[in-house]
Amino acid sequence: MTDNQRQEEYFQLIERLLRCPNGKEPEVLDASADLIDENFIRAVMQVATVMAHENNQEGSKFLIFIARQLSKELGLYPELATETSD
């Protein structure tokens, strides 16, 4: 699989996450577990950034939450587990 094909699959998975019924996100992610890696998290953050710039705060916050959870699960950013809230 080329990098471009993988990118396309990342964006398709993000689309499925955004469209799935509330609470079904773990099932959607589990069905595509082979795509869940550091580059997928980067793609999620790119889409979240675009959504924020398009005034889609809800979608952006949702994707940032997903990226954060996956980062913790993958052990990429353990310091997020100890972040403080305002």
LINJODA-V980771 format. One record per pair of residues at least 24 apart in sequence whose C-alpha atoms are under 10 Angstrom apart, sorted by the first residue. I is the first residue (numbers start at 1). J is the second residue. Records with the same first field share a line. If there is no record, write none. Layout:
I: J, J
//
This chain:
6: 35, 39, 40
7: 35, 39, 40, 43
8: 43
9: 35, 40
10: 35, 36, 37, 39, 40, 41, 42, 43, 44
11: 40, 43, 44, 47
13: 40, 44
14: 40, 41, 43, 44, 47, 48, 63, 66
15: 44, 47
17: 62, 63, 66
18: 59, 62, 63
25: 66
26: 66
29: 66, 70
36: 70, 71, 74
37: 70, 71, 74, 76
38: 67, 70, 71, 74, 76
40: 67, 70
41: 66, 67, 68, 69, 70, 71
42: 67
43: 67
44: 68
//
